[in-house]
Amino acid sequence: MDAKDFGRKLKEIRKEKKITLLDLKAKTGYSDSYLSQIENGYKDLPKPALLRKLAIGLDISPIYLMNLAGYSDSYIDVENDLVKNEGNIPKYLNEMRDINVTLPCTEEIKTEYGEPTIRELSDDELRRRVFDLHDLLNMEVDLYYKNASLTDEKRKKVRTILELIFE
């Protein structure tokens, strides 16, 4: 993607988010005239530091903007939202690493007499629930699809579609 195409897409994203150039100026610290020059393709493709500030100002993924600007996935450090040097590329495709995730660790159940009570979930149950669509959709955690947060209404639609497919 060249600077003109990138700028056009950046402007489209900004307008979809109903953010003015002055709003973006306040969020990024870059002048509105400079931002306008980027949007109109009068500047080269932005460097990662600027892309990160733009992404934060637009409330979108920095990785998405870096890809849009032509940075290869293999050069992007997802954890730090930075572009890697060639020598820092991971050694293996799909290399694994541990991350900390906070999940609800209790659930409400009914006793044999129909009374509600709370039980603690085991670590194994929590690990399984991270990848169980039914459990994820029912948890009170932020879920996303293509970088957009799922509202309660969208969760309900997803549940309905999955039920049609699997039940």
BAMARPA-379507 format. One record per atom (N, C-alpha, C, O): residue in three letters; atom name; z negated, y negated, x. Coordinates in Angstrom, 3 decimals. Layout:
# residues N
> type|atom|w|v|u
> ALA|CA|Z|Y|X
...
//
This chain:
# residues 167
> type|atom|w|v|u
> MET|N|0.000|1.171|0.848
> MET|CA|0.000|0.000|0.000
> MET|C|0.000|-1.236|0.896
> MET|O|-0.762|-1.312|1.860
> ASP|N|0.853|-2.196|0.574
> ASP|CA|0.887|-3.422|1.367
> ASP|C|-0.100|-4.446|0.791
> ASP|O|-0.721|-4.219|-0.248
> ALA|N|-0.226|-5.575|1.494
> ALA|CA|-1.206|-6.592|1.115
> ALA|C|-0.937|-7.156|-0.275
> ALA|O|-1.875|-7.456|-1.014
> LYS|N|0.309|-7.299|-0.630
> LYS|CA|0.665|-7.856|-1.944
> LYS|C|0.241|-6.890|-3.068
> LYS|O|-0.354|-7.309|-4.061
> ASP|N|0.554|-5.602|-2.900
> ASP|CA|0.172|-4.596|-3.902
> ASP|C|-1.350|-4.480|-4.002
> ASP|O|-1.909|-4.385|-5.095
> PHE|N|-2.005|-4.488|-2.845
> PHE|CA|-3.463|-4.403|-2.844
> PHE|C|-4.052|-5.597|-3.591
> PHE|O|-4.936|-5.437|-4.432
> GLY|N|-3.557|-6.792|-3.281
> GLY|CA|-4.057|-7.996|-3.929
> GLY|C|-3.857|-7.973|-5.429
> GLY|O|-4.733|-8.382|-6.191
> ARG|N|-2.693|-7.489|-5.849
> ARG|CA|-2.392|-7.381|-7.278
> ARG|C|-3.394|-6.450|-7.968
> ARG|O|-3.898|-6.752|-9.049
> LYS|N|-3.671|-5.320|-7.325
> LYS|CA|-4.612|-4.352|-7.896
> LYS|C|-6.031|-4.929|-7.899
> LYS|O|-6.773|-4.741|-8.864
> LEU|N|-6.404|-5.620|-6.841
> LEU|CA|-7.729|-6.233|-6.754
> LEU|C|-7.916|-7.246|-7.888
> LEU|O|-8.966|-7.288|-8.529
> LYS|N|-6.898|-8.050|-8.121
> LYS|CA|-6.943|-9.056|-9.187
> LYS|C|-7.072|-8.375|-10.555
> LYS|O|-7.822|-8.830|-11.419
> GLU|N|-6.338|-7.295|-10.731
> GLU|CA|-6.388|-6.529|-11.985
> GLU|C|-7.809|-5.990|-12.229
> GLU|O|-8.328|-6.078|-13.341
> ILE|N|-8.418|-5.440|-11.196
> ILE|CA|-9.788|-4.919|-11.304
> ILE|C|-10.749|-6.050|-11.661
> ILE|O|-11.596|-5.902|-12.542
> ARG|N|-10.610|-7.171|-10.972
> ARG|CA|-11.501|-8.314|-11.210
> ARG|C|-11.386|-8.796|-12.648
> ARG|O|-12.392|-9.072|-13.300
> LYS|N|-10.156|-8.895|-13.141
> LYS|CA|-9.952|-9.366|-14.516
> LYS|C|-10.460|-8.357|-15.545
> LYS|O|-11.016|-8.749|-16.571
> GLU|N|-10.273|-7.050|-15.277
> GLU|CA|-10.800|-6.017|-16.175
> GLU|C|-12.315|-6.126|-16.289
> GLU|O|-12.893|-5.900|-17.352
> LYS|N|-12.945|-6.477|-15.173
> LYS|CA|-14.406|-6.605|-15.142
> LYS|C|-14.867|-7.969|-15.666
> LYS|O|-16.065|-8.244|-15.741
> LYS|N|-13.890|-8.824|-16.031
> LYS|CA|-14.182|-10.173|-16.535
> LYS|C|-15.021|-10.984|-15.541
> LYS|O|-15.998|-11.641|-15.899
> ILE|N|-14.594|-10.905|-14.280
> ILE|CA|-15.263|-11.634|-13.200
> ILE|C|-14.292|-12.717|-12.719
> ILE|O|-13.134|-12.428|-12.419
> THR|N|-14.763|-13.950|-12.648
> THR|CA|-13.914|-15.042|-12.152
> THR|C|-13.952|-15.056|-10.626
> THR|O|-14.800|-14.416|-10.005
> LEU|N|-13.021|-15.794|-10.041
> LEU|CA|-13.033|-15.947|-8.584
> LEU|C|-14.317|-16.635|-8.128
> LEU|O|-14.838|-16.331|-7.055
> LEU|N|-14.826|-17.561|-8.940
> LEU|CA|-16.083|-18.235|-8.588
> LEU|C|-17.259|-17.254|-8.622
> LEU|O|-18.160|-17.323|-7.786
> ASP|N|-17.239|-16.338|-9.601
> ASP|CA|-18.284|-15.298|-9.653
> ASP|C|-18.214|-14.427|-8.408
> ASP|O|-19.236|-14.116|-7.795
> LEU|N|-16.993|-14.035|-8.040
> LEU|CA|-16.808|-13.165|-6.878
> LEU|C|-17.190|-13.901|-5.594
> LEU|O|-17.730|-13.302|-4.664
> LYS|N|-16.908|-15.186|-5.552
> LYS|CA|-17.315|-16.013|-4.416
> LYS|C|-18.833|-15.966|-4.256
> LYS|O|-19.345|-15.803|-3.148
> ALA|N|-19.552|-16.110|-5.381
> ALA|CA|-21.014|-16.105|-5.346
> ALA|C|-21.557|-14.748|-4.896
> ALA|O|-22.591|-14.679|-4.230
> LYS|N|-20.862|-13.676|-5.259
> LYS|CA|-21.335|-12.328|-4.933
> LYS|C|-20.975|-11.884|-3.516
> LYS|O|-21.654|-11.041|-2.930
> THR|N|-19.896|-12.461|-2.969
> THR|CA|-19.431|-12.002|-1.654
> THR|C|-19.708|-12.985|-0.527
> THR|O|-19.823|-12.588|0.633
> GLY|N|-19.815|-14.264|-0.862
> GLY|CA|-19.993|-15.279|0.173
> GLY|C|-18.674|-15.786|0.738
> GLY|O|-18.673|-16.661|1.603
> TYR|N|-17.545|-15.250|0.263
> TYR|CA|-16.230|-15.721|0.695
> TYR|C|-15.734|-16.773|-0.288
> TYR|O|-16.020|-16.689|-1.482
> SER|N|-14.994|-17.762|0.203
> SER|CA|-14.537|-18.851|-0.663
> SER|C|-13.552|-18.326|-1.707
> SER|O|-12.842|-17.346|-1.482
> ASP|N|-13.529|-19.002|-2.848
> ASP|CA|-12.615|-18.602|-3.911
> ASP|C|-11.160|-18.757|-3.474
> ASP|O|-10.299|-17.991|-3.906
> SER|N|-10.880|-19.738|-2.624
> SER|CA|-9.498|-19.913|-2.148
> SER|C|-9.087|-18.752|-1.237
> SER|O|-7.950|-18.286|-1.296
> TYR|N|-10.015|-18.288|-0.394
> TYR|CA|-9.729|-17.146|0.481
> TYR|C|-9.509|-15.889|-0.365
> TYR|O|-8.578|-15.124|-0.115
> LEU|N|-10.367|-15.681|-1.364
> LEU|CA|-10.238|-14.517|-2.251
> LEU|C|-8.916|-14.579|-3.016
> LEU|O|-8.265|-13.554|-3.221
> SER|N|-8.522|-15.778|-3.435
> SER|CA|-7.252|-15.961|-4.130
> SER|C|-6.079|-15.610|-3.208
> SER|O|-5.102|-15.004|-3.649
> GLN|N|-6.177|-15.987|-1.944
> GLN|CA|-5.123|-15.654|-0.984
> GLN|C|-4.996|-14.145|-0.808
> GLN|O|-3.889|-13.625|-0.668
> ILE|N|-6.130|-13.440|-0.813
> ILE|CA|-6.091|-11.969|-0.718
> ILE|C|-5.399|-11.409|-1.950
> ILE|O|-4.516|-10.558|-1.841
> GLU|N|-5.809|-11.894|-3.140
> GLU|CA|-5.226|-11.389|-4.388
> GLU|C|-3.724|-11.664|-4.490
> GLU|O|-2.992|-10.898|-5.116
> ASN|N|-3.276|-12.737|-3.886
> ASN|CA|-1.861|-13.091|-3.960
> ASN|C|-1.047|-12.557|-2.783
> ASN|O|0.138|-12.861|-2.649
> GLY|N|-1.700|-11.754|-1.926
> GLY|CA|-0.990|-11.098|-0.831
> GLY|C|-0.668|-11.987|0.345
> GLY|O|0.197|-11.654|1.156
> TYR|N|-1.358|-13.130|0.455
> TYR|CA|-1.097|-14.042|1.574
> TYR|C|-1.929|-13.703|2.809
> TYR|O|-1.720|-14.285|3.873
> LYS|N|-2.856|-12.781|2.679
> LYS|CA|-3.687|-12.335|3.798
> LYS|C|-3.398|-10.860|4.059
> LYS|O|-2.921|-10.146|3.176
> ASP|N|-3.690|-10.413|5.275
> ASP|CA|-3.552|-8.989|5.590
> ASP|C|-4.550|-8.185|4.760
> ASP|O|-5.466|-8.735|4.149
> LEU|N|-4.347|-6.880|4.755
> LEU|CA|-5.298|-6.014|4.060
> LEU|C|-6.697|-6.230|4.640
> LEU|O|-6.857|-6.290|5.859
> PRO|N|-7.696|-6.345|3.787
> PRO|CA|-9.062|-6.611|4.272
> PRO|C|-9.621|-5.483|5.125
> PRO|O|-9.257|-4.318|4.970
> LYS|N|-10.508|-5.858|6.022
> LYS|CA|-11.230|-4.904|6.861
> LYS|C|-12.365|-4.287|6.045
> LYS|O|-12.739|-4.832|5.007
> PRO|N|-12.924|-3.150|6.500
> PRO|CA|-13.970|-2.448|5.741
> PRO|C|-15.178|-3.307|5.349
> PRO|O|-15.703|-3.150|4.246
> ALA|N|-15.621|-4.197|6.214
> ALA|CA|-16.791|-5.023|5.880
> ALA|C|-16.513|-5.890|4.654
> ALA|O|-17.369|-6.016|3.779
> LEU|N|-15.336|-6.479|4.586
> LEU|CA|-14.968|-7.297|3.432
> LEU|C|-14.752|-6.419|2.195
> LEU|O|-15.150|-6.783|1.088
> LEU|N|-14.123|-5.269|2.394
> LEU|CA|-13.913|-4.353|1.263
> LEU|C|-15.243|-3.947|0.640
> LEU|O|-15.366|-3.852|-0.581
> ARG|N|-16.231|-3.709|1.488
> ARG|CA|-17.559|-3.332|0.985
> ARG|C|-18.157|-4.457|0.150
> ARG|O|-18.707|-4.205|-0.922
> LYS|N|-18.055|-5.700|0.630
> LYS|CA|-18.590|-6.843|-0.124
> LYS|C|-17.830|-7.030|-1.434
> LYS|O|-18.433|-7.319|-2.468
> LEU|N|-16.518|-6.865|-1.396
> LEU|CA|-15.723|-6.975|-2.617
> LEU|C|-16.121|-5.895|-3.627
> LEU|O|-16.259|-6.162|-4.821
> ALA|N|-16.299|-4.685|-3.129
> ALA|CA|-16.671|-3.571|-4.013
> ALA|C|-18.025|-3.840|-4.670
> ALA|O|-18.192|-3.614|-5.868
> ILE|N|-18.978|-4.314|-3.893
> ILE|CA|-20.293|-4.617|-4.446
> ILE|C|-20.169|-5.740|-5.477
> ILE|O|-20.769|-5.672|-6.550
> GLY|N|-19.393|-6.765|-5.150
> GLY|CA|-19.197|-7.879|-6.071
> GLY|C|-18.504|-7.477|-7.357
> GLY|O|-18.760|-8.053|-8.414
> LEU|N|-17.622|-6.485|-7.266
> LEU|CA|-16.881|-6.004|-8.447
> LEU|C|-17.573|-4.818|-9.119
> LEU|O|-17.121|-4.337|-10.158
> ASP|N|-18.667|-4.352|-8.524
> ASP|CA|-19.415|-3.209|-9.036
> ASP|C|-18.532|-1.963|-9.136
> ASP|O|-18.499|-1.279|-10.159
> ILE|N|-17.816|-1.691|-8.034
> ILE|CA|-16.996|-0.486|-7.939
> ILE|C|-17.291|0.189|-6.607
> ILE|O|-18.001|-0.363|-5.766
> SER|N|-16.751|1.367|-6.422
> SER|CA|-16.984|2.136|-5.212
> SER|C|-16.283|1.518|-4.001
> SER|O|-15.086|1.238|-4.055
> PRO|N|-17.029|1.303|-2.900
> PRO|CA|-16.379|0.825|-1.674
> PRO|C|-15.325|1.816|-1.175
> PRO|O|-14.303|1.416|-0.619
> ILE|N|-15.578|3.091|-1.376
> ILE|CA|-14.638|4.124|-0.951
> ILE|C|-13.304|3.966|-1.694
> ILE|O|-12.233|4.114|-1.107
> TYR|N|-13.391|3.665|-2.986
> TYR|CA|-12.182|3.461|-3.783
> TYR|C|-11.351|2.312|-3.199
> TYR|O|-10.139|2.447|-3.030
> LEU|N|-11.997|1.193|-2.895
> LEU|CA|-11.269|0.055|-2.323
> LEU|C|-10.706|0.383|-0.949
> LEU|O|-9.598|-0.042|-0.620
> MET|N|-11.451|1.132|-0.142
> MET|CA|-10.947|1.498|1.188
> MET|C|-9.717|2.385|1.070
> MET|O|-8.749|2.222|1.814
> ASN|N|-9.759|3.321|0.135
> ASN|CA|-8.580|4.168|-0.090
> ASN|C|-7.410|3.324|-0.574
> ASN|O|-6.271|3.520|-0.149
> LEU|N|-7.701|2.386|-1.464
> LEU|CA|-6.668|1.511|-2.005
> LEU|C|-6.011|0.686|-0.886
> LEU|O|-4.806|0.436|-0.908
> ALA|N|-6.825|0.276|0.082
> ALA|CA|-6.318|-0.516|1.207
> ALA|C|-5.615|0.351|2.253
> ALA|O|-5.079|-0.168|3.233
> GLY|N|-5.618|1.670|2.047
> GLY|CA|-4.868|2.542|2.940
> GLY|C|-5.680|3.254|3.993
> GLY|O|-5.112|3.914|4.864
> TYR|N|-7.011|3.138|3.939
> TYR|CA|-7.833|3.875|4.889
> TYR|C|-7.877|5.332|4.451
> TYR|O|-8.175|5.630|3.294
> SER|N|-7.584|6.229|5.366
> SER|CA|-7.562|7.658|5.084
> SER|C|-8.961|8.168|4.800
> SER|O|-9.930|7.699|5.398
> ASP|N|-9.074|9.131|3.887
> ASP|CA|-10.367|9.754|3.581
> ASP|C|-11.044|10.281|4.830
> ASP|O|-12.268|10.224|4.943
> SER|N|-10.258|10.796|5.773
> SER|CA|-10.852|11.391|6.963
> SER|C|-11.520|10.356|7.862
> SER|O|-12.275|10.716|8.765
> TYR|N|-11.252|9.088|7.625
> TYR|CA|-11.851|8.042|8.438
> TYR|C|-13.001|7.337|7.726
> TYR|O|-13.576|6.387|8.256
> ILE|N|-13.332|7.801|6.531
> ILE|CA|-14.361|7.108|5.755
> ILE|C|-15.677|7.860|5.823
> ILE|O|-15.733|9.057|5.540
> ASP|N|-16.728|7.159|6.195
> ASP|CA|-18.083|7.693|6.231
> ASP|C|-18.699|7.394|4.869
> ASP|O|-19.195|6.293|4.630
> VAL|N|-18.663|8.376|3.988
> VAL|CA|-19.107|8.186|2.613
> VAL|C|-20.560|7.736|2.553
> VAL|O|-20.909|6.873|1.747
> GLU|N|-21.393|8.301|3.382
> GLU|CA|-22.815|7.981|3.342
> GLU|C|-23.075|6.513|3.643
> GLU|O|-23.950|5.901|3.031
> ASN|N|-22.333|5.948|4.569
> ASN|CA|-22.556|4.565|4.974
> ASN|C|-21.456|3.614|4.529
> ASN|O|-21.493|2.431|4.867
> ASP|N|-20.460|4.119|3.763
> ASP|CA|-19.344|3.317|3.295
> ASP|C|-18.636|2.593|4.432
> ASP|O|-18.237|1.438|4.280
> LEU|N|-18.479|3.259|5.562
> LEU|CA|-17.816|2.667|6.716
> LEU|C|-16.610|3.498|7.117
> LEU|O|-16.493|4.668|6.752
> VAL|N|-15.722|2.880|7.866
> VAL|CA|-14.592|3.624|8.413
> VAL|C|-15.015|4.193|9.749
> VAL|O|-15.586|3.490|10.582
> LYS|N|-14.734|5.470|9.949
> LYS|CA|-15.127|6.145|11.190
> LYS|C|-14.085|5.934|12.273
> LYS|O|-12.911|5.692|11.992
> ASN|N|-14.526|6.028|13.493
> ASN|CA|-13.603|6.081|14.612
> ASN|C|-13.026|7.478|14.671
> ASN|O|-13.641|8.426|14.182
> GLU|N|-11.855|7.617|15.261
> GLU|CA|-11.215|8.932|15.316
> GLU|C|-12.121|9.993|15.904
> GLU|O|-12.078|11.142|15.463
> GLY|N|-12.938|9.648|16.883
> GLY|CA|-13.798|10.626|17.523
> GLY|C|-14.953|11.093|16.656
> GLY|O|-15.618|12.071|16.998
> ASN|N|-15.209|10.415|15.534
> ASN|CA|-16.340|10.772|14.678
> ASN|C|-15.935|11.551|13.440
> ASN|O|-16.741|11.700|12.522
> ILE|N|-14.727|12.043|13.391
> ILE|CA|-14.293|12.810|12.224
> ILE|C|-15.080|14.110|12.179
> ILE|O|-15.237|14.765|13.209
> PRO|N|-15.592|14.510|10.980
> PRO|CA|-16.336|15.772|10.902
> PRO|C|-15.520|16.928|11.476
> PRO|O|-14.292|16.941|11.389
> LYS|N|-16.219|17.893|12.060
> LYS|CA|-15.548|19.013|12.722
> LYS|C|-14.933|19.991|11.725
> LYS|O|-13.917|20.620|12.020
> TYR|N|-15.541|20.121|10.548
> TYR|CA|-15.094|21.127|9.599
> TYR|C|-14.768|20.482|8.256
> TYR|O|-15.444|19.550|7.819
> LEU|N|-13.740|20.984|7.620
> LEU|CA|-13.409|20.549|6.276
> LEU|C|-14.518|20.990|5.334
> LEU|O|-15.015|22.110|5.452
> ASN|N|-14.909|20.145|4.416
> ASN|CA|-15.972|20.437|3.442
> ASN|C|-17.297|20.781|4.112
> ASN|O|-18.049|21.623|3.621
> GLU|N|-17.575|20.132|5.221
> GLU|CA|-18.854|20.334|5.907
> GLU|C|-19.990|19.985|4.939
> GLU|O|-19.894|19.008|4.196
> MET|N|-21.050|20.771|4.947
> MET|CA|-22.169|20.588|4.019
> MET|C|-23.280|19.785|4.661
> MET|O|-23.458|19.803|5.879
> ARG|N|-24.030|19.076|3.819
> ARG|CA|-25.242|18.416|4.269
> ARG|C|-26.205|18.327|3.091
> ARG|O|-25.792|18.347|1.932
> ASP|N|-27.479|18.230|3.403
> ASP|CA|-28.497|18.109|2.376
> ASP|C|-28.676|16.644|2.011
> ASP|O|-28.635|15.765|2.872
> ILE|N|-28.876|16.394|0.710
> ILE|CA|-29.213|15.051|0.251
> ILE|C|-30.403|15.157|-0.694
> ILE|O|-30.644|16.213|-1.279
> ASN|N|-31.124|14.095|-0.838
> ASN|CA|-32.235|14.067|-1.786
> ASN|C|-31.745|13.537|-3.119
> ASN|O|-31.115|12.482|-3.186
> VAL|N|-32.040|14.278|-4.185
> VAL|CA|-31.673|13.877|-5.532
> VAL|C|-32.921|13.972|-6.390
> VAL|O|-33.654|14.958|-6.320
> THR|N|-33.163|12.955|-7.195
> THR|CA|-34.320|12.968|-8.072
> THR|C|-33.882|13.388|-9.466
> THR|O|-32.999|12.776|-10.065
> LEU|N|-34.515|14.443|-9.973
> LEU|CA|-34.195|14.970|-11.299
> LEU|C|-35.476|15.108|-12.112
> LEU|O|-36.559|15.274|-11.550
> PRO|N|-35.352|15.039|-13.453
> PRO|CA|-36.531|15.335|-14.271
> PRO|C|-36.973|16.771|-13.992
> PRO|O|-36.143|17.680|-14.009
> CYS|N|-38.252|16.990|-13.737
> CYS|CA|-38.715|18.328|-13.345
> CYS|C|-39.556|19.005|-14.422
> CYS|O|-40.204|20.018|-14.160
> THR|N|-39.547|18.450|-15.629
> THR|CA|-40.249|19.078|-16.748
> THR|C|-39.321|19.105|-17.942
> THR|O|-38.329|18.379|-17.997
> GLU|N|-39.659|19.959|-18.903
> GLU|CA|-38.913|19.989|-20.152
> GLU|C|-39.867|20.264|-21.291
> GLU|O|-40.913|20.887|-21.107
> GLU|N|-39.500|19.795|-22.464
> GLU|CA|-40.322|20.045|-23.641
> GLU|C|-39.856|21.348|-24.285
> GLU|O|-38.661|21.546|-24.506
> ILE|N|-40.801|22.230|-24.583
> ILE|CA|-40.488|23.487|-25.266
> ILE|C|-41.450|23.656|-26.428
> ILE|O|-42.444|22.935|-26.522
> LYS|N|-41.168|24.592|-27.307
> LYS|CA|-42.036|24.896|-28.456
> LYS|C|-42.833|26.160|-28.138
> LYS|O|-42.296|27.127|-27.597
> THR|N|-44.115|26.136|-28.482
> THR|CA|-44.944|27.330|-28.314
> THR|C|-44.579|28.327|-29.407
> THR|O|-43.771|28.026|-30.285
> GLU|N|-45.172|29.505|-29.352
> GLU|CA|-44.870|30.512|-30.374
> GLU|C|-45.312|30.058|-31.758
> GLU|O|-44.871|30.615|-32.764
> TYR|N|-46.187|29.042|-31.820
> TYR|CA|-46.637|28.501|-33.105
> TYR|C|-45.856|27.255|-33.506
> TYR|O|-46.193|26.597|-34.490
> GLY|N|-44.808|26.930|-32.742
> GLY|CA|-43.958|25.796|-33.061
> GLY|C|-44.459|24.450|-32.565
> GLY|O|-43.885|23.411|-32.891
> GLU|N|-45.527|24.466|-31.779
> GLU|CA|-46.060|23.210|-31.262
> GLU|C|-45.328|22.835|-29.974
> GLU|O|-45.064|23.693|-29.132
> PRO|N|-45.000|21.539|-29.823
> PRO|CA|-44.318|21.124|-28.589
> PRO|C|-45.279|21.111|-27.403
> PRO|O|-46.433|20.700|-27.531
> THR|N|-44.799|21.558|-26.272
> THR|CA|-45.576|21.514|-25.036
> THR|C|-44.615|21.230|-23.883
> THR|O|-43.399|21.327|-24.051
> ILE|N|-45.142|20.888|-22.741
> ILE|CA|-44.309|20.562|-21.585
> ILE|C|-44.501|21.622|-20.517
> ILE|O|-45.624|22.043|-20.241
> ARG|N|-43.380|22.057|-19.910
> ARG|CA|-43.474|23.012|-18.817
> ARG|C|-42.732|22.463|-17.614
> ARG|O|-41.750|21.732|-17.747
> GLU|N|-43.222|22.832|-16.429
> GLU|CA|-42.598|22.395|-15.188
> GLU|C|-41.482|23.359|-14.813
> GLU|O|-41.630|24.575|-14.942
> LEU|N|-40.362|22.809|-14.348
> LEU|CA|-39.227|23.626|-13.939
> LEU|C|-39.384|24.029|-12.477
> LEU|O|-39.879|23.253|-11.660
> SER|N|-38.962|25.239|-12.157
> SER|CA|-39.024|25.716|-10.773
> SER|C|-37.901|25.067|-9.959
> SER|O|-36.961|24.507|-10.524
> ASP|N|-38.006|25.145|-8.644
> ASP|CA|-36.954|24.608|-7.764
> ASP|C|-35.621|25.299|-8.028
> ASP|O|-34.572|24.654|-8.010
> ASP|N|-35.655|26.618|-8.276
> ASP|CA|-34.418|27.346|-8.566
> ASP|C|-33.769|26.839|-9.851
> ASP|O|-32.549|26.685|-9.914
> GLU|N|-34.586|26.577|-10.880
> GLU|CA|-34.040|26.051|-12.137
> GLU|C|-33.431|24.663|-11.928
> GLU|O|-32.374|24.352|-12.478
> LEU|N|-34.096|23.846|-11.142
> LEU|CA|-33.577|22.504|-10.871
> LEU|C|-32.253|22.569|-10.122
> LEU|O|-31.322|21.831|-10.445
> ARG|N|-32.158|23.457|-9.114
> ARG|CA|-30.901|23.606|-8.371
> ARG|C|-29.772|24.031|-9.297
> ARG|O|-28.662|23.508|-9.201
> ARG|N|-30.044|24.978|-10.195
> ARG|CA|-29.020|25.442|-11.123
> ARG|C|-28.595|24.316|-12.063
> ARG|O|-27.409|24.168|-12.356
> ARG|N|-29.550|23.530|-12.534
> ARG|CA|-29.247|22.477|-13.497
> ARG|C|-28.374|21.371|-12.914
> ARG|O|-27.661|20.691|-13.652
> VAL|N|-28.424|21.189|-11.618
> VAL|CA|-27.586|20.169|-10.984
> VAL|C|-26.113|20.459|-11.246
> VAL|O|-25.302|19.536|-11.320
> PHE|N|-25.764|21.738|-11.388
> PHE|CA|-24.368|22.116|-11.574
> PHE|C|-24.065|22.661|-12.963
> PHE|O|-22.964|23.159|-13.198
> ASP|N|-25.004|22.580|-13.873
> ASP|CA|-24.801|23.062|-15.239
> ASP|C|-24.437|21.866|-16.113
> ASP|O|-25.271|20.988|-16.334
> LEU|N|-23.210|21.822|-16.609
> LEU|CA|-22.753|20.673|-17.383
> LEU|C|-23.619|20.413|-18.609
> LEU|O|-23.917|19.262|-18.930
> HIS|N|-24.024|21.482|-19.292
> HIS|CA|-24.869|21.321|-20.477
> HIS|C|-26.178|20.622|-20.119
> HIS|O|-26.586|19.670|-20.785
> ASP|N|-26.826|21.099|-19.071
> ASP|CA|-28.091|20.489|-18.649
> ASP|C|-27.893|19.056|-18.171
> ASP|O|-28.674|18.171|-18.519
> LEU|N|-26.861|18.828|-17.381
> LEU|CA|-26.606|17.472|-16.877
> LEU|C|-26.394|16.484|-18.019
> LEU|O|-26.932|15.377|-17.998
> LEU|N|-25.617|16.882|-19.005
> LEU|CA|-25.333|15.987|-20.127
> LEU|C|-26.574|15.700|-20.965
> LEU|O|-26.639|14.680|-21.651
> ASN|N|-27.557|16.594|-20.912
> ASN|CA|-28.772|16.399|-21.692
> ASN|C|-29.897|15.740|-20.904
> ASN|O|-30.906|15.344|-21.489
> MET|N|-29.745|15.617|-19.593
> MET|CA|-30.770|14.968|-18.766
> MET|C|-30.692|13.456|-18.932
> MET|O|-29.635|12.899|-19.229
> GLU|N|-31.810|12.821|-18.737
> GLU|CA|-31.836|11.364|-18.772
> GLU|C|-31.610|10.833|-17.358
> GLU|O|-32.492|10.231|-16.746
> VAL|N|-30.394|11.078|-16.863
> VAL|CA|-29.980|10.596|-15.548
> VAL|C|-28.625|9.916|-15.715
> VAL|O|-27.901|10.186|-16.673
> ASP|N|-28.291|9.039|-14.785
> ASP|CA|-26.990|8.373|-14.831
> ASP|C|-25.910|9.362|-14.447
> ASP|O|-25.979|9.986|-13.388
> LEU|N|-24.912|9.507|-15.305
> LEU|CA|-23.761|10.357|-15.021
> LEU|C|-22.517|9.481|-15.020
> LEU|O|-22.449|8.475|-15.726
> TYR|N|-21.537|9.878|-14.218
> TYR|CA|-20.331|9.077|-14.067
> TYR|C|-19.097|9.951|-14.185
> TYR|O|-19.125|11.141|-13.872
> TYR|N|-18.016|9.341|-14.642
> TYR|CA|-16.700|9.970|-14.617
> TYR|C|-15.729|8.916|-14.109
> TYR|O|-15.588|7.856|-14.718
> LYS|N|-15.059|9.200|-12.996
> LYS|CA|-14.130|8.270|-12.361
> LYS|C|-14.774|6.904|-12.167
> LYS|O|-14.187|5.867|-12.477
> ASN|N|-15.988|6.932|-11.651
> ASN|CA|-16.708|5.716|-11.261
> ASN|C|-17.214|4.888|-12.443
> ASN|O|-17.716|3.782|-12.243
> ALA|N|-17.091|5.404|-13.676
> ALA|CA|-17.594|4.696|-14.855
> ALA|C|-18.787|5.464|-15.417
> ALA|O|-18.755|6.689|-15.541
> SER|N|-19.820|4.733|-15.749
> SER|CA|-21.029|5.343|-16.285
> SER|C|-20.753|5.932|-17.667
> SER|O|-20.049|5.333|-18.480
> LEU|N|-21.319|7.119|-17.921
> LEU|CA|-21.160|7.744|-19.233
> LEU|C|-22.227|7.206|-20.183
> LEU|O|-23.424|7.336|-19.929
> THR|N|-21.778|6.607|-21.271
> THR|CA|-22.697|6.139|-22.305
> THR|C|-23.147|7.336|-23.128
> THR|O|-22.601|8.430|-22.989
> ASP|N|-24.141|7.132|-23.984
> ASP|CA|-24.587|8.209|-24.868
> ASP|C|-23.442|8.702|-25.747
> ASP|O|-23.311|9.899|-26.000
> GLU|N|-22.620|7.771|-26.205
> GLU|CA|-21.486|8.140|-27.052
> GLU|C|-20.485|9.001|-26.290
> GLU|O|-19.970|9.984|-26.824
> LYS|N|-20.211|8.634|-25.048
> LYS|CA|-19.268|9.417|-24.233
> LYS|C|-19.850|10.784|-23.898
> LYS|O|-19.124|11.778|-23.871
> ARG|N|-21.156|10.840|-23.643
> ARG|CA|-21.795|12.149|-23.387
> ARG|C|-21.618|13.062|-24.595
> ARG|O|-21.320|14.248|-24.455
> LYS|N|-21.806|12.492|-25.780
> LYS|CA|-21.670|13.275|-27.012
> LYS|C|-20.243|13.802|-27.157
> LYS|O|-20.040|14.950|-27.551
> LYS|N|-19.255|12.963|-26.839
> LYS|CA|-17.853|13.398|-26.910
> LYS|C|-17.585|14.527|-25.918
> LYS|O|-16.902|15.497|-26.248
> VAL|N|-18.118|14.401|-24.710
> VAL|CA|-17.925|15.446|-23.696
> VAL|C|-18.555|16.747|-24.172
> VAL|O|-17.950|17.812|-24.056
> ARG|N|-19.779|16.662|-24.710
> ARG|CA|-20.438|17.866|-25.238
> ARG|C|-19.576|18.532|-26.306
> ARG|O|-19.396|19.750|-26.296
> THR|N|-19.042|17.727|-27.230
> THR|CA|-18.214|18.253|-28.318
> THR|C|-16.980|18.963|-27.760
> THR|O|-16.639|20.060|-28.202
> ILE|N|-16.321|18.346|-26.801
> ILE|CA|-15.125|18.954|-26.203
> ILE|C|-15.472|20.265|-25.503
> ILE|O|-14.761|21.259|-25.647
> LEU|N|-16.577|20.263|-24.738
> LEU|CA|-16.983|21.482|-24.031
> LEU|C|-17.351|22.602|-25.018
> LEU|O|-17.045|23.771|-24.782
> GLU|N|-17.992|22.239|-26.097
> GLU|CA|-18.334|23.250|-27.125
> GLU|C|-17.069|23.845|-27.727
> GLU|O|-17.000|25.051|-27.964
> LEU|N|-16.068|23.006|-27.975
> LEU|CA|-14.797|23.518|-28.511
> LEU|C|-14.129|24.486|-27.544
> LEU|O|-13.530|25.478|-27.959
> ILE|N|-14.236|24.194|-26.266
> ILE|CA|-13.588|25.034|-25.255
> ILE|C|-14.360|26.340|-25.027
> ILE|O|-13.758|27.412|-24.959
> PHE|N|-15.695|26.253|-24.909
> PHE|CA|-16.474|27.412|-24.466
> PHE|C|-17.207|28.185|-25.559
> PHE|O|-17.693|29.289|-25.315
> GLU|N|-17.289|27.627|-26.739
> GLU|CA|-18.074|28.346|-27.766
> GLU|C|-17.216|28.797|-28.918
> GLU|O|-17.720|29.412|-29.858
//
